Amino acid sequence: MASVYSARAEPHASVSTPLRWSEMVSDLSPRDFTVENVPGRLKKVGDLWAKGMKKTNHLPGIVDGGEAAA
C-alpha cells in the first residue's frame, strides 16, 4: 500500500509527496520528489499533510458514505 511520504519501489526512489496547488505545473514529475530531497523539502515547507489528518477518519463511515460511530 502506498501512502503519503511512501517511497516507491522504483530505481529513482520517488516519494509520494503532498503539494501546494501552486506546485501543480505542466512539467511536474514524480522524479522531482525522492528519498534524497524530500527530507529537505519537509524542513522547508513543513508537513502539508498534517492539517488534513487532524480529524480522525473512520473507515465504515467513509465506505458507507455516512458518519460512523467512533
Summary of the structure (lengths in Angstrom):
residues: 70
radius of gyration: 15.2
end to end distance: 24.3
largest distance: 43.4
contacts: 115
relative contact order: 0.15
helix: 33%
strand: 6%
